[in-house]
Amino acid sequence: MRRSWFTRAEPIQQYLASSDPWIKIISLRPAGEENGRYELLLQNSDREASREMTLTSALWLGGATVTEQDLLGRSLRIIPVQQNAITLCLPANGLMRVSIEKQR
């Protein structure tokens, strides 16, 4: 019998987590063919009020540039990364597109 001595790392408990249950993570996908670029689409499901949320992720642990975009992909503003979290404010019943580019 052959044995493998491969040691695996434990998975990160919160790969992508939202602090507000009203904010839904609709998609996270690679952006183009470049490694380290992702697009994130968020939705505020509260029809009455805008919501502020903190999004924690292992994606920004090694350093990343996070940019808010309009739905056509044009950059609106750079979102500051605080350790492993970003803070966003979504309008009532609104969508937000976020671009994530990991530093190499």
GILINJO-V730103 format. One line per field, one symbol per residue. burial: + if it has 16 or more other ideal C-beta (glycine too) atoms within 10 Angstrom, else -. A space follows every 50 residues. Layout:
burial = ???
This chain:
burial = -----------------+-+-++----+---------+++++++-+---- +-+-+++-++---+-+-++---------+-+----+-+-+-----+++++ ----
